[in-house]
Amino acid sequence: MSDLLVSGTRFDANNFFPRFSLLGQPDARAFSWDSLDLLSGSNSPRWSEAKDARTGVCVAISGRLAFEQPEWARASGLSIEGGTAAALILERWLADAESVPGWLNGAAVVFIWEPQHAQLSVITDRLGASPVYHYESDAQLLLGTHPDLLADLAQAQGLATELDLDSMAEALATGEVSQPYSYYQSIRQLEAASVYRFSAAGPLLGQRLYWGAELQPEYLSDDHCADRLAESMTQAVRRRMDACEGRTGLLLSGGADSRALLFAARQPSEVETVTFFDSPNAELEVAAALAEAAGARHTPLQRDFDHYGNNALESVRIGGGFWSVKDAHYHGFFQQLSSMNLGLLLTGCYADYLLKGLGFNKSYRRFMGRTVPIQQMADFDPDYYQPYSPLAEHWNAQVRARQIVRIPEQLRHNYADKPWEVEDRRVRPLVREADGMGRLYLARMLPWDPVMADRDIADCYLKMAPEQKLNARVFRKAVLRIVGPEVAAIRNNNDHVALGDSDGARIYQHFRQKVVRRFRQLCAGQPDNPLTTAGSWPDFSAYVARSAVINELWQQPGAQQKELLSDLLGFDPWSRDLSWWARHEQVDLFLRLLTLKLWLGLRGYQ
């Protein structure tokens, strides 16, 4: 995703080139569309802007779109100046503007300038996987895909960019911030699946929804849904790989999501697979077995002890402080991933949100008085995924007020009747989800395509019944269809069973693994690497307790940082030592606090 700034007022672009470089986009370019000034981080022949010489209509893109291979081939023959993707959009817009939003596919924001009307249309993607923000003012037009860059532009034009403390409170309490808010009072994210029209002079002229209004499960059979989902995921991977300029990489885990993408490829052996790890563990073992079954090259990348601390500041800068350094997974491997010269990088990101019911309130069933890993729908509760952390009472009230706006009382009371309406408000825009820092880094720094944002997969999300998402019931069936029985037999590291195994097998393995882990703890003594878990990510409690880098980043807060964060919490967080913050029940809040501290420092609040 190349960041983009749009201004209806002239500005000195030279002041912003260094800021784009700090976000990993050193080739930023300034250009004008009549009365609009723009700054783009992309100069790619495929993704740069295009202009129609006859009408003067212009198109710019931030993000990545997926077209069928024949369309890409045809784009090279169009008599339109500029990037191929923008040229395809421009051609269709001139022929049938109304059809463009529904035709677009992928995670991208599209900007279309029509000089004859002096209007700018902005089209957001269905799921909101690619963000765009608006400085709310009727006096002038200011848009940008990175809120900090947009704030810098507003400040350069003499506009106020006061901090939104309600947003900071919400980020600390819940691990995310409700749509459409940002850390700035005047800056709001545009809604997903929408077409906005702005006057070049500033005012918003209109907004319409082009997808999602038909939110309602179809209640098709599991097999029918699984067939459709398997076909959608397969075609989503192939349309991206077929058009890829270079090699395709995949961040491969031991679960089902990335496994599905690997074997959806026409030639799985051509995919470059990568797995992150702290010390050799079960996750790495399963990922290696999957790569071997595909005949694909597998590159394990080992995190050093301070992988997260050493890369926290840059991850916060690139992600705009959204939302926790717990998700600063990628900057430490940027050089290794870049050296692979990939034209496309795939991950299984967002499968949990879209296809496995992460946005529902759920509880675990019980067997013989013990909890088992089989989910069922539960009553509405604001706390549904990330742990909720209480703040000072005033700010608790502000967070509750935000949550009521996000999920109105009527939806809360009728949750059992239409849980998918609450789910959709929690899930979209995708970019705002609690793990956003990692996704934003991938989008801005690497040739990442969030394949789960494909148009066909989005339609499956829209129509699957809640029960079909719980326990990945339909998703597991779909993956089984993609990978076949031999690969499905390689255990899913998340539940230690084959994809086609029964709930009874999952329950058995759940209790067996508890016994195995306890036995190993008793026999092994102190582990060589205390951060290592059986899964993809480290033990953050162990890390915070032991890291000198984290301690250094946290200590010596500036007066503004200390005053603000103490006010939000209701006590001075530096009055507690890191051993207290490292406890499992506190470590998520601590990492959110650390993220805000670093972001405030980057924004000049010391």
C-alpha positions in Angstrom: 0.0 0.0 0.0 1.6 3.3 -1.1 0.4 6.1 1.1 -1.3 9.0 -0.6 -2.1 12.6 0.5 -4.8 14.8 -1.3 -5.1 18.5 -0.7 -7.5 21.1 -2.2 -5.0 23.7 -1.0 -1.5 24.1 -2.4 1.3 22.9 -0.2 5.1 22.5 -0.3 5.6 18.8 -1.1 9.4 19.0 -0.3 8.5 19.2 3.4 6.8 15.8 3.2 9.3 13.7 1.2 11.4 12.9 4.3 8.3 11.8 6.2 7.4 9.3 3.4 11.0 8.0 3.6 10.5 7.3 7.3 7.5 5.2 6.3 9.6 3.1 4.0 8.5 4.9 0.8 11.6 6.9 -0.4 10.3 7.4 -3.9 7.4 9.7 -3.0 6.2 12.0 -5.9 4.2 15.2 -6.0 1.7 15.9 -8.8 -1.4 18.0 -9.4 -4.9 17.4 -10.7 -6.1 20.9 -11.6 -6.9 22.4 -8.2 -5.8 19.4 -6.2 -2.3 18.7 -5.0 -1.3 15.1 -4.4 1.6 13.2 -2.9 2.1 9.5 -3.5 4.5 7.0 -2.2 4.3 4.9 -5.3 6.0 5.1 -8.7 5.2 1.6 -9.8 4.2 1.2 -13.4 1.4 -1.0 -12.3 0.0 1.1 -9.4 0.8 4.7 -10.3 -1.9 7.2 -11.3 -3.5 7.5 -14.8 -5.1 10.3 -16.7 -7.5 10.4 -19.7 -6.2 13.0 -22.2 -9.6 13.7 -23.7 -11.7 14.2 -20.5 -9.0 15.0 -18.0 -10.4 12.4 -15.6 -7.7 11.0 -13.3 -7.4 7.9 -11.1 -5.0 7.1 -8.2 -4.8 4.0 -6.1 -3.6 3.2 -2.6 -3.4 -0.5 -2.0 -3.5 -3.5 -4.2 -6.3 -4.6 -6.6 -6.9 -8.1 -8.1 -7.9 -8.3 -11.8 -8.1 -11.4 -13.9 -5.1 -12.1 -16.1 -6.8 -11.2 -19.4 -7.7 -7.8 -18.0 -4.1 -7.1 -17.0 -3.0 -8.1 -20.5 -5.6 -5.8 -22.1 -4.5 -2.9 -19.9 -1.1 -2.7 -21.6 -2.9 -1.9 -24.9 -5.1 1.0 -23.6 -4.4 4.5 -24.9 -4.5 5.9 -21.4 -1.4 7.6 -19.9 -0.2 6.1 -16.6 -0.3 3.0 -14.4 -2.0 -0.2 -15.7 -4.4 -0.7 -12.8 -5.5 2.9 -12.8 -5.9 2.7 -16.6 -8.3 -0.2 -16.2 -10.4 1.6 -13.7 -10.4 4.8 -15.7 -11.6 2.9 -18.8 -14.5 1.4 -17.0 -15.4 4.6 -15.2 -15.7 6.5 -18.4 -17.9 3.7 -19.9 -20.1 3.0 -16.8 -19.1 4.8 -13.6 -21.9 3.3 -11.5 -20.5 -0.3 -12.0 -17.0 0.5 -10.9 -17.3 0.0 -7.1 -19.0 -3.4 -7.3 -16.4 -4.5 -10.0 -13.4 -3.6 -8.0 -11.7 -6.4 -6.1 -9.1 -6.3 -3.4 -7.8 -4.1 -0.6 -7.4 -0.6 -2.1 -8.7 2.9 -2.0 -9.5 4.4 -5.4 -9.5 8.2 -6.0 -11.2 9.5 -9.2 -11.0 13.2 -10.1 -13.5 14.7 -12.6 -12.4 18.2 -13.6 -15.7 19.0 -15.4 -17.5 18.7 -12.1 -14.5 19.7 -9.9 -15.3 16.6 -7.8 -13.3 13.9 -6.2 -14.8 10.4 -5.8 -13.2 8.1 -3.2 -14.1 4.4 -3.3 -13.2 2.3 -0.2 -12.9 -1.5 -0.4 -15.7 -3.8 0.8 -14.0 -4.9 4.0 -12.1 -1.7 4.9 -8.7 -3.5 4.7 -7.1 -0.4 3.1 -7.7 2.8 5.1 -8.3 6.4 4.1 -8.8 9.3 6.5 -10.6 12.7 6.2 -9.7 15.9 7.9 -13.2 17.0 8.7 -13.6 20.5 7.4 -15.9 22.2 4.9 -13.4 24.9 4.3 -10.8 22.7 2.4 -10.3 19.2 1.2 -7.7 17.1 3.0 -7.5 13.3 2.7 -4.7 10.8 3.5 -4.1 7.1 3.9 -1.8 7.6 7.0 -3.4 9.6 9.8 0.0 11.0 11.0 0.9 12.2 7.5 -2.6 13.8 7.2 -2.1 15.5 10.6 1.3 16.8 9.4 -0.4 18.2 6.3 -3.2 19.8 8.3 -0.6 21.4 10.7 1.4 22.8 7.8 -1.8 24.5 6.6 -2.5 26.0 10.0 -5.2 23.6 11.1 -5.8 22.2 14.5 -4.8 18.6 15.2 -5.7 18.2 18.9 -5.3 14.7 20.4 -8.4 12.6 20.9 -8.0 11.3 24.4 -11.2 9.3 24.2 -9.5 7.3 21.4 -6.4 6.8 23.5 -8.6 5.6 26.4 -10.4 3.2 24.2 -7.1 1.8 22.8 -5.8 1.1 26.3 -9.1 -0.4 27.5 -10.0 -2.6 24.5 -7.0 -2.9 22.3 -8.5 -1.0 19.4 -10.5 2.1 18.6 -14.0 2.3 17.2 -14.7 3.3 13.7 -14.3 6.1 12.6 -12.1 7.7 15.2 -8.4 8.2 15.2 -5.9 9.7 17.7 -6.8 13.2 16.3 -10.1 14.9 17.0 -10.6 16.2 13.5 -9.4 13.1 11.6 -11.9 10.3 10.8 -11.6 7.1 8.8 -14.0 6.8 5.9 -16.4 3.9 6.0 -15.8 0.6 4.2 -17.7 -0.4 1.0 -18.6 3.3 0.3 -18.4 5.8 -2.5 -17.7 9.4 -1.3 -18.0 12.5 -3.4 -16.1 15.6 -2.3 -16.0 19.1 -3.8 -12.5 20.4 -4.6 -13.4 23.3 -2.3 -13.8 20.9 0.7 -17.4 19.9 1.4 -18.6 16.3 1.4 -21.3 16.2 -1.3 -22.5 12.6 -0.8 -21.9 9.1 0.4 -23.4 5.8 -0.7 -23.0 2.2 0.4 -22.3 -0.2 -2.5 -22.0 -3.5 -0.6 -23.0 -5.0 2.7 -26.6 -3.7 3.0 -27.8 -7.2 2.3 -26.2 -8.6 5.4 -28.2 -11.8 6.1 -27.1 -15.5 6.2 -28.4 -17.7 3.5 -28.5 -20.8 5.7 -27.2 -23.1 3.0 -25.9 -26.6 3.9 -22.4 -26.9 5.3 -21.3 -28.8 2.2 -22.7 -26.1 -0.1 -21.0 -23.3 1.8 -17.7 -25.3 2.0 -17.8 -25.8 -1.8 -18.3 -22.1 -2.4 -15.7 -21.1 0.1 -13.1 -23.5 -1.2 -13.6 -22.3 -4.8 -13.5 -18.6 -3.6 -10.2 -19.1 -1.8 -8.7 -21.1 -4.6 -9.6 -18.5 -7.2 -8.5 -15.6 -5.0 -5.0 -17.1 -4.7 -4.7 -17.9 -8.3 -5.9 -14.6 -9.7 -3.2 -12.9 -7.7 -0.4 -15.4 -8.5 -1.3 -15.5 -12.2 -0.8 -11.7 -12.3 2.3 -11.7 -10.0 5.3 -9.9 -11.4 7.9 -12.1 -9.7 7.8 -14.9 -7.1 5.1 -15.5 -4.6 5.9 -15.7 -0.8 3.8 -17.1 1.9 4.1 -16.7 5.7 3.4 -20.3 6.6 2.2 -21.4 10.1 1.1 -24.8 11.4 -2.6 -23.9 11.2 -5.2 -24.2 8.5 -5.3 -20.6 7.0 -1.9 -20.4 5.3 -2.0 -24.1 4.5 -5.1 -23.4 2.4 -3.4 -20.6 0.5 -0.3 -22.8 -0.2 -2.3 -25.6 -1.7 -4.7 -23.3 -3.5 -1.8 -22.4 -5.8 -1.7 -24.0 -9.2 1.9 -25.1 -8.4 2.4 -25.1 -4.7 6.1 -26.0 -5.2 6.6 -22.5 -6.7 5.6 -20.7 -3.5 8.4 -19.5 -1.2 7.4 -20.3 2.3 8.6 -18.5 5.5 8.0 -19.3 9.2 9.0 -17.2 12.2 10.1 -18.9 15.4 11.9 -18.3 18.7 13.2 -21.8 19.2 12.3 -25.0 17.3 8.8 -25.9 18.3 5.7 -27.7 17.2 4.6 -24.8 15.0 7.8 -24.9 13.0 7.7 -28.6 12.7 4.2 -28.6 11.2 5.0 -25.8 8.9 8.1 -27.6 7.6 6.0 -30.7 7.0 3.5 -28.7 5.0 6.2 -27.1 2.9 7.7 -30.5 2.3 4.4 -31.9 1.2 4.0 -29.0 -1.3 7.6 -29.5 -2.6 8.1 -25.8 -1.7 11.2 -24.1 -0.3 10.9 -23.4 3.4 12.9 -20.6 5.1 12.7 -20.5 8.9 13.5 -17.1 10.4 14.5 -17.1 14.0 13.6 -14.1 16.2 16.4 -12.8 18.5 15.5 -12.2 22.1 14.7 -8.6 21.7 13.0 -8.8 18.3 10.0 -6.9 19.5 11.8 -4.3 21.6 14.4 -3.5 18.9 11.7 -3.0 16.3 9.0 -1.4 18.3 9.7 2.3 17.4 9.7 1.7 13.6 6.7 -0.5 13.8 4.8 2.2 15.8 5.9 4.9 13.3 4.8 2.9 10.2 1.5 1.7 11.9 0.6 5.1 13.3 0.4 3.7 16.8 -2.4 1.3 15.9 -2.6 -0.5 18.4 0.1 -2.6 20.2 3.8 -3.5 19.8 2.7 -7.0 20.6 2.0 -7.1 16.8 5.4 -5.8 15.7 6.2 -9.1 14.1 7.8 -8.1 10.8 10.2 -5.2 10.9 13.0 -7.3 12.3 12.8 -9.5 9.2 12.4 -6.8 6.7 15.8 -7.2 5.1 15.4 -11.0 4.8 12.0 -10.7 3.3 13.1 -7.9 0.9 16.1 -9.9 -0.3 13.7 -12.6 -1.5 12.6 -10.2 -4.3 9.0 -11.2 -4.0 6.4 -9.8 -6.3 3.6 -11.0 -4.0 3.4 -11.9 -0.3 0.4 -13.9 1.1 -0.7 -14.5 4.6 -3.8 -16.1 6.2 -4.6 -12.8 8.0 -8.3 -12.0 8.6 -9.6 -15.6 8.2 -10.4 -15.7 11.9 -12.4 -12.4 11.7 -14.3 -13.3 8.5 -14.8 -17.0 8.5 -14.4 -18.3 12.0 -16.7 -16.0 14.0 -14.0 -14.0 15.9 -16.5 -11.1 16.1 -19.2 -13.1 18.0 -19.6 -13.5 21.7 -18.8 -17.1 22.4 -18.4 -19.5 25.4 -16.8 -22.9 25.7 -18.8 -26.0 26.3 -18.1 -28.2 29.3 -17.5 -31.9 29.5 -17.5 -33.8 32.8 -17.3 -30.4 34.6 -14.3 -29.3 32.5 -14.0 -26.7 29.8 -13.4 -28.1 26.3 -12.3 -26.3 23.1 -15.7 -26.4 21.5 -17.4 -23.0 21.2 -21.1 -22.0 21.4 -22.9 -18.7 21.0 -23.1 -16.7 24.2 -25.0 -13.6 25.4 -23.9 -10.2 24.3 -20.8 -8.8 26.1 -18.7 -5.8 25.1 -15.6 -7.8 25.9 -15.4 -10.3 23.0 -11.8 -10.9 21.9 -9.0 -8.8 23.4 -8.9 -8.5 27.2 -10.6 -5.5 28.6 -8.6 -3.3 30.9 -10.3 -0.9 33.4 -9.1 2.7 33.4 -9.8 5.8 35.6 -13.6 5.9 36.1 -14.0 9.0 33.9 -12.3 7.3 31.0 -14.1 4.1 31.6 -17.4 6.1 31.1 -16.0 7.6 27.9 -15.1 4.1 26.6 -18.5 2.8 27.5 -20.1 5.6 25.6 -18.1 4.8 22.5 -19.0 1.2 22.8 -22.8 2.0 22.9 -22.4 4.1 19.8 -20.6 1.2 18.1 -23.2 -1.4 19.2 -26.5 0.4 20.0 -28.8 -0.9 22.7 -31.2 -2.4 20.3 -28.6 -4.7 18.8 -27.4 -5.6 22.2 -30.8 -6.6 23.4 -31.6 -8.5 20.2 -28.2 -10.1 19.9 -29.4 -13.7 19.9 -31.7 -12.9 16.9 -29.2 -11.2 14.6 -25.6 -11.7 16.0 -24.2 -11.1 12.5 -25.1 -7.4 12.7 -23.0 -7.0 15.8 -20.2 -9.1 14.2 -20.1 -6.8 11.1 -19.8 -3.7 13.3 -16.9 -5.3 15.1 -15.2 -6.7 12.0 -15.4 -3.9 9.5 -13.3 -1.9 8.6 -10.8 -4.7 8.9 -7.8 -2.4 9.2 -9.1 -1.3 12.6 -8.9 -4.7 14.3 -6.8 -5.2 17.3 -3.8 -6.8 15.5 -3.7 -3.9 13.1 0.0 -2.9 13.6 1.3 -6.0 12.0 -1.1 -5.8 9.0 -0.4 -2.1 8.4 3.4 -2.9 8.4 2.9 -5.6 5.8 0.8 -3.3 3.6 3.1 -0.4 3.7 6.5 -2.1 3.6 6.1 -5.4 1.6 4.2 -6.6 -1.5 1.5 -8.0 0.8 -1.9 -8.8 -0.6 -4.5 -9.6 2.1 -6.1 -12.3 0.0 -9.0 -12.8 2.4 -10.2 -9.4 1.3 -11.1 -10.9 -2.1 -14.6 -10.0 -3.4 -15.7 -13.7 -3.5 -14.4 -14.5 0.0 -16.2 -11.3 1.3 -19.4 -12.6 -0.1 -19.0 -15.8 1.7 -18.4 -13.9 4.9 -21.6 -12.0 4.3 -23.8 -15.1 3.8 -22.4 -17.8 6.2 -24.6 -18.5 9.2 -23.1 -17.9 12.7 -23.1 -21.6 13.5 -21.1 -22.4 10.4 -18.4 -20.0 11.5 -18.1 -21.3 15.1 -15.3 -23.8 15.6 -14.3 -23.1 12.0 -16.9 -25.7 11.0 -17.3 -24.8 7.4 -13.8 -23.3 7.1 -12.2 -26.7 8.0 -14.4 -28.4 5.4 -13.4 -25.9 2.8 -9.7 -26.3 3.5 -10.0 -30.0 3.4 -11.4 -29.7 -0.1 -8.4 -27.5 -1.1 -5.6 -29.5 0.3 -6.8 -33.1 0.0 -6.7 -35.9 2.5 -2.9 -36.4 2.7 -2.1 -32.8 3.6 -5.2 -32.6 5.8 -3.8 -35.5 7.8 -0.8 -33.3 8.8 -2.1 -32.1 12.2 -3.4 -28.6 12.7 -1.0 -27.2 15.3 -3.8 -25.1 16.9 -5.8 -28.1 18.0 -3.4 -31.0 17.3 -5.8 -33.0 15.1 -6.2 -33.5 11.4 -8.6 -31.1 9.6 -11.2 -33.7 9.1 -11.2 -35.1 12.7 -14.3 -34.9 14.9 -15.0 -32.7 17.8 -14.5 -35.7 20.0 -10.9 -36.0 18.7 -10.3 -32.3 19.4 -11.6 -32.8 23.0 -9.4 -35.8 23.5 -6.3 -34.0 22.2 -7.1 -31.0 24.3 -6.8 -33.0 27.5 -3.9 -35.1 26.2 -1.9 -32.0 25.4 -2.5 -30.6 28.9 -1.0 -33.7 30.4 1.9 -33.7 27.9 2.7 -30.0 28.7 2.6 -30.6 32.4 4.8 -33.6 32.1 7.4 -31.7 30.0 7.4 -28.8 32.5 8.1 -31.2 35.4 10.9 -33.1 33.5 12.5 -30.3 31.5 13.1 -27.7 34.2 14.0 -24.2 33.0 13.7 -23.9 29.2 16.7 -22.7 27.1 14.5 -19.9 25.7 11.8 -18.8 28.1 9.9 -17.0 25.3 9.2 -20.1 23.3 5.6 -21.4 23.1 4.1 -24.2 21.0 2.6 -21.6 18.6 3.6 -18.7 16.4 4.3 -16.0 18.9 6.4 -15.7 22.1 5.4 -15.6 25.7 5.1 -11.8 26.1 4.9 -12.0 29.9 8.3 -13.8 30.0 9.6 -11.2 27.5 8.5 -8.1 29.4 9.9 -9.5 32.6 13.3 -10.1 31.2 13.9 -7.5 28.4 16.4 -4.7 29.1 15.3 -3.1 25.8 11.7 -3.0 26.9 12.8 -1.5 30.2 14.8 1.2 28.4 11.9 2.1 26.1 9.5 2.3 29.0 11.6 4.2 31.5 12.2 8.0 31.7 8.9 9.2 30.3 8.6 12.8 29.3 6.4 15.0 31.5 3.6 15.1 28.9 3.6 11.3 28.4 3.6 10.7 32.1 0.7 13.1 32.8 -1.5 11.9 30.0 -1.1 8.1 30.6 -1.4 8.5 34.4 -4.6 10.5 33.9 -6.0 7.8 31.6 -5.2 5.0 34.0 -6.0 6.7 37.3 -2.5 6.0 38.7 1.1 6.5 37.7 2.0 3.4 35.6 5.7 4.0 36.4 5.0 3.5 40.1 4.7 -0.2 39.3 7.8 -2.1 38.3 8.0 -4.3 35.1 7.6 -7.5 37.1 4.1 -6.3 38.1 3.3 -5.3 34.5 4.7 -8.6 33.2 2.0 -10.7 34.9 -0.3 -12.4 32.4 -3.4 -10.4 33.5 -1.5 -7.1 33.0 0.9 -7.6 30.1 -1.6 -6.7 27.3 -2.4 -3.3 28.9 1.3 -2.7 29.5 2.1 -3.3 25.8 -0.7 -0.9 24.8 0.7 1.7 27.2 4.2 1.3 25.8 2.8 1.7 22.3 1.1 5.0 23.1 4.2 6.2 24.9 6.3 5.6 21.9 3.7 7.1 19.5 3.4 10.2 21.7 7.2 10.6 21.5 7.2 10.3 17.7 4.6 13.0 17.5 6.6 15.4 19.7 4.8 14.9 23.0 7.7 14.4 25.5 
